[in-house]
Amino acid sequence: MIRYEDECVGCTSMGLRCIGRSCRNRHVPHYCCDKCGVEGKLFHFNDDELCAECIIEELNTETSEYEYDEYDVSEEFARVEGS
């Protein structure tokens, strides 16, 4: 998610005139994780913008929802090599 914040530096207090809405410090974008809200580097994942920690958590949650049998590939390789 993108959150815009006013980061006014107070130009008038430094003897400069304020340029109002056209000032680049009035609407500064901050990119925050859609899940935890932490600002930082984000990645697109399942139509969301998430931080790395939340993606790992999502992947762990998704894989734990499915039941699966362990499959030993060494038996399959031995069968193929023996042919």
ROMIDREN-982816 format. One record per residue: residue number from 0; residue in three letters; z negated, x negated, y of N, C-alpha, C, O in turn. Coordinates in Angstrom, 1 decimal. Layout:
BEGIN
ATOM  seq  type    n_zz    n_xx    n_yy   ca_zz   ca_xx   ca_yy    c_zz    c_xx    c_yy    o_zz    o_xx    o_yy
ATOM  NUM   ALA       Z       X       Y       Z       X       Y       Z       X       Y       Z       X       Y
...
//
This chain:
BEGIN
ATOM  seq  type    n_zz    n_xx    n_yy   ca_zz   ca_xx   ca_yy    c_zz    c_xx    c_yy    o_zz    o_xx    o_yy
ATOM    0   MET     0.0    -0.8    -1.2     0.0     0.0     0.0     0.0    -0.9     1.2    -0.5    -2.0     1.2
ATOM    1   ILE     0.6    -0.4     2.3     0.6    -1.1     3.5    -0.3    -0.4     4.5    -0.2     0.8     4.7
ATOM    2   ARG    -1.3    -1.2     5.1    -2.2    -0.6     6.0    -1.9    -1.4     7.3    -1.9    -2.6     7.4
ATOM    3   TYR    -1.7    -0.7     8.4    -1.5    -1.3     9.7    -2.8    -1.3    10.5    -3.5    -0.3    10.6
ATOM    4   GLU    -3.0    -2.4    11.2    -4.2    -2.6    12.0    -3.9    -3.1    13.4    -2.9    -3.8    13.5
ATOM    5   ASP    -4.7    -2.7    14.3    -4.6    -3.2    15.7    -5.4    -4.5    15.8    -6.6    -4.5    15.7
ATOM    6   GLU    -4.7    -5.6    16.0    -5.3    -6.9    16.1    -5.1    -7.4    17.5    -4.7    -8.6    17.7
ATOM    7   CYS    -5.4    -6.6    18.5    -5.3    -7.0    19.9    -6.1    -8.2    20.2    -7.3    -8.3    19.7
ATOM    8   VAL    -5.5    -9.2    20.9    -6.2   -10.4    21.2    -6.8   -10.4    22.6    -7.4   -11.4    23.1
ATOM    9   GLY    -6.6    -9.3    23.3    -7.2    -9.1    24.7    -6.4   -10.0    25.7    -7.1   -10.8    26.4
ATOM   10   CYS    -5.2    -9.8    25.8    -4.4   -10.5    26.8    -4.9   -10.4    28.2    -4.8   -11.3    29.0
ATOM   11   THR    -5.3    -9.2    28.6    -5.8    -8.9    29.9    -7.0    -9.7    30.3    -7.2   -10.1    31.4
ATOM   12   SER    -7.9   -10.1    29.3    -9.0   -10.9    29.6    -8.6   -12.4    29.8    -9.4   -13.1    30.3
ATOM   13   MET    -7.4   -12.7    29.4    -6.9   -14.1    29.7    -6.0   -14.1    30.9    -5.4   -15.1    31.2
ATOM   14   GLY    -6.0   -13.0    31.7    -5.2   -13.0    32.9    -3.7   -12.6    32.7    -2.9   -12.7    33.6
ATOM   15   LEU    -3.4   -12.2    31.5    -2.0   -11.7    31.2    -2.0   -10.2    31.2    -3.0    -9.6    31.1
ATOM   16   ARG    -0.8    -9.7    31.4    -0.7    -8.2    31.3    -0.4    -7.7    29.9     0.3    -8.4    29.2
ATOM   17   CYS    -1.0    -6.6    29.6    -0.8    -6.0    28.3     0.6    -5.4    28.2     1.0    -4.7    29.1
ATOM   18   ILE     1.3    -5.6    27.1     2.7    -5.0    27.0     2.6    -3.8    26.1     3.7    -3.2    25.8
ATOM   19   GLY     1.5    -3.3    25.7     1.3    -2.0    25.1     1.8    -2.0    23.6     1.6    -2.9    22.8
ATOM   20   ARG     2.5    -0.9    23.3     3.0    -0.6    22.0     4.0    -1.7    21.5     4.2    -1.8    20.3
ATOM   21   SER     4.7    -2.4    22.3     5.7    -3.4    21.9     5.0    -4.7    21.5     5.7    -5.6    21.1
ATOM   22   CYS     3.7    -4.8    21.7     3.0    -6.0    21.3     3.0    -6.2    19.8     2.7    -5.2    19.1
ATOM   23   ARG     3.3    -7.4    19.3     3.3    -7.6    17.9     1.9    -7.6    17.2     1.8    -7.5    16.0
ATOM   24   ASN     0.9    -7.6    18.1    -0.5    -7.6    17.5    -1.1    -6.2    17.5    -2.2    -6.0    17.0
ATOM   25   ARG    -0.3    -5.2    17.9    -0.8    -3.8    17.9    -0.7    -3.1    16.5    -1.6    -2.3    16.2
ATOM   26   HIS     0.3    -3.4    15.8     0.5    -2.8    14.5     0.9    -3.9    13.4     2.0    -4.0    13.0
ATOM   27   VAL    -0.2    -4.6    13.0     0.0    -5.7    12.1    -0.1    -5.2    10.7    -1.1    -4.6    10.3
ATOM   28   PRO     0.9    -5.4     9.8     0.8    -4.9     8.4    -0.1    -5.8     7.6    -0.1    -7.0     7.6
ATOM   29   HIS    -0.9    -5.1     6.8    -1.8    -5.7     5.8    -1.4    -5.1     4.4    -1.5    -3.9     4.3
ATOM   30   TYR    -1.0    -5.9     3.5    -0.6    -5.4     2.1    -1.8    -5.5     1.2    -2.4    -6.5     0.9
ATOM   31   CYS    -2.2    -4.3     0.7    -3.4    -4.1    -0.1    -3.0    -3.5    -1.5    -2.1    -2.7    -1.6
ATOM   32   CYS    -3.7    -3.9    -2.5    -3.6    -3.4    -3.8    -3.8    -1.9    -3.9    -4.8    -1.4    -3.3
ATOM   33   ASP    -2.9    -1.1    -4.5    -3.1     0.3    -4.6    -4.3     0.7    -5.4    -4.8     1.8    -5.2
ATOM   34   LYS    -4.7    -0.1    -6.3    -5.9     0.2    -7.2    -7.2    -0.2    -6.6    -8.1     0.6    -6.5
ATOM   35   CYS    -7.4    -1.5    -6.3    -8.7    -1.9    -5.8    -8.8    -2.1    -4.3    -9.9    -2.2    -3.8
ATOM   36   GLY    -7.6    -2.1    -3.6    -7.7    -2.2    -2.1    -7.8    -3.6    -1.6    -7.9    -3.7    -0.4
ATOM   37   VAL    -7.8    -4.6    -2.4    -7.9    -6.0    -2.0    -6.6    -6.4    -1.3    -5.5    -6.2    -1.9
ATOM   38   GLU    -6.7    -7.1    -0.2    -5.6    -7.6     0.5    -5.1    -9.0    -0.1    -6.0    -9.8    -0.4
ATOM   39   GLY    -3.9    -9.1    -0.3    -3.4   -10.4    -0.9    -2.0   -10.2    -1.5    -1.3    -9.3    -1.1
ATOM   40   LYS    -1.6   -11.2    -2.4    -0.3   -11.1    -3.0    -0.2   -10.0    -4.0    -1.1    -9.8    -4.8
ATOM   41   LEU     0.8    -9.2    -3.9     1.0    -8.0    -4.7     2.3    -8.1    -5.5     3.2    -8.8    -5.2
ATOM   42   PHE     2.3    -7.3    -6.6     3.4    -7.2    -7.5     3.7    -5.8    -7.8     2.8    -4.9    -7.8
ATOM   43   HIS     5.0    -5.4    -7.9     5.4    -4.1    -8.3     5.2    -3.9    -9.8     5.7    -4.7   -10.6
ATOM   44   PHE     4.4    -2.9   -10.1     4.0    -2.6   -11.5     3.8    -1.1   -11.7     3.0    -0.5   -11.1
ATOM   45   ASN     4.7    -0.5   -12.6     4.6     0.9   -12.8     4.6     1.8   -11.5     3.7     2.6   -11.4
ATOM   46   ASP     5.5     1.5   -10.7     5.7     2.2    -9.4     4.5     2.0    -8.5     4.3     2.8    -7.5
ATOM   47   ASP     3.7     1.0    -8.7     2.5     0.7    -7.8     2.7    -0.7    -7.3     3.4    -1.5    -7.8
ATOM   48   GLU     1.9    -1.0    -6.2     1.8    -2.4    -5.8     0.4    -2.9    -6.1    -0.6    -2.4    -5.5
ATOM   49   LEU     0.3    -3.8    -7.1    -1.0    -4.2    -7.6    -1.2    -5.7    -7.5    -0.2    -6.4    -7.5
ATOM   50   CYS    -2.4    -6.1    -7.4    -2.8    -7.5    -7.5    -2.7    -8.0    -8.9    -2.7    -7.2    -9.8
ATOM   51   ALA    -2.7    -9.3    -9.1    -2.7    -9.8   -10.5    -3.8    -9.3   -11.4    -3.6    -9.0   -12.5
ATOM   52   GLU    -5.0    -9.3   -10.8    -6.2    -8.9   -11.6    -6.0    -7.4   -12.1    -6.4    -7.1   -13.2
ATOM   53   CYS    -5.5    -6.6   -11.2    -5.4    -5.2   -11.6    -4.2    -5.0   -12.6    -4.3    -4.1   -13.5
ATOM   54   ILE    -3.2    -5.8   -12.5    -2.1    -5.8   -13.5    -2.7    -6.2   -14.9    -2.4    -5.5   -15.9
ATOM   55   ILE    -3.5    -7.2   -14.9    -4.1    -7.6   -16.2    -4.9    -6.5   -16.8    -4.9    -6.3   -18.0
ATOM   56   GLU    -5.7    -5.9   -15.9    -6.6    -4.8   -16.4    -5.8    -3.7   -16.9    -6.1    -3.1   -17.9
ATOM   57   GLU    -4.7    -3.3   -16.2    -3.8    -2.2   -16.7    -3.2    -2.6   -18.0    -3.1    -1.7   -18.9
ATOM   58   LEU    -2.7    -3.8   -18.2    -2.1    -4.2   -19.4    -3.1    -4.1   -20.6    -2.8    -3.7   -21.7
ATOM   59   ASN    -4.3    -4.6   -20.3    -5.4    -4.5   -21.4    -5.7    -3.1   -21.7    -5.9    -2.7   -22.9
ATOM   60   THR    -5.7    -2.2   -20.7    -6.0    -0.8   -20.9    -4.8    -0.1   -21.7    -5.1     0.6   -22.7
ATOM   61   GLU    -3.6    -0.5   -21.4    -2.5     0.1   -22.0    -2.4    -0.3   -23.5    -2.1     0.5   -24.4
ATOM   62   THR    -2.6    -1.5   -23.8    -2.5    -2.0   -25.2    -3.7    -1.5   -26.0    -3.5    -1.3   -27.2
ATOM   63   SER    -4.8    -1.2   -25.4    -5.9    -0.7   -26.2    -5.7     0.8   -26.5    -6.4     1.3   -27.4
ATOM   64   GLU    -4.8     1.4   -25.9    -4.6     2.9   -26.1    -3.8     3.1   -27.4    -3.8     4.1   -28.0
ATOM   65   TYR    -3.1     2.0   -27.8    -2.2     2.2   -29.0    -2.8     1.5   -30.2    -3.5     0.5   -30.1
ATOM   66   GLU    -2.6     2.2   -31.3    -3.0     1.6   -32.6    -1.8     0.9   -33.2    -0.7     1.4   -33.2
ATOM   67   TYR    -2.1    -0.3   -33.7    -1.0    -1.0   -34.3    -1.5    -1.9   -35.5    -2.7    -2.3   -35.5
ATOM   68   ASP    -0.7    -2.1   -36.4    -1.0    -2.9   -37.6    -0.6    -4.4   -37.3     0.4    -4.6   -36.7
ATOM   69   GLU    -1.5    -5.3   -37.7    -1.1    -6.7   -37.6     0.0    -7.0   -38.6     0.0    -6.6   -39.7
ATOM   70   TYR     1.0    -7.8   -38.1     2.1    -8.1   -39.0     2.2    -9.6   -39.1     2.3   -10.3   -38.1
ATOM   71   ASP     2.3   -10.1   -40.3     2.3   -11.5   -40.5     3.8   -11.9   -40.6     4.5   -11.6   -41.6
ATOM   72   VAL     4.3   -12.6   -39.6     5.7   -13.0   -39.5     6.0   -14.2   -40.5     7.1   -14.4   -40.8
ATOM   73   SER     5.0   -14.9   -40.9     5.2   -16.1   -41.8     5.8   -15.6   -43.1     6.7   -16.3   -43.7
ATOM   74   GLU     5.4   -14.4   -43.6     6.0   -13.9   -44.8     7.5   -13.6   -44.6     8.3   -13.8   -45.5
ATOM   75   GLU     7.8   -13.0   -43.5     9.2   -12.7   -43.2    10.0   -14.0   -43.1    11.2   -14.0   -43.5
ATOM   76   PHE     9.5   -15.0   -42.4    10.2   -16.3   -42.3    10.4   -16.9   -43.7    11.5   -17.5   -43.9
ATOM   77   ALA     9.4   -16.8   -44.5     9.5   -17.4   -45.9    10.6   -16.7   -46.7    11.3   -17.3   -47.4
ATOM   78   ARG    10.7   -15.4   -46.5    11.7   -14.6   -47.2    13.1   -15.0   -46.8    14.0   -15.1   -47.6
ATOM   79   VAL    13.3   -15.2   -45.4    14.6   -15.5   -44.9    15.0   -16.9   -45.3    16.1   -17.2   -45.6
ATOM   80   GLU    14.0   -17.9   -45.2    14.3   -19.2   -45.6    14.6   -19.4   -47.1    15.4   -20.3   -47.4
ATOM   81   GLY    14.0   -18.6   -47.9    14.3   -18.7   -49.3    15.6   -18.1   -49.8    16.0   -18.3   -50.9
ATOM   82   SER    16.3   -17.3   -48.9    17.6   -16.7   -49.2    18.7   -17.7   -49.4    19.8   -17.3   -49.6
//
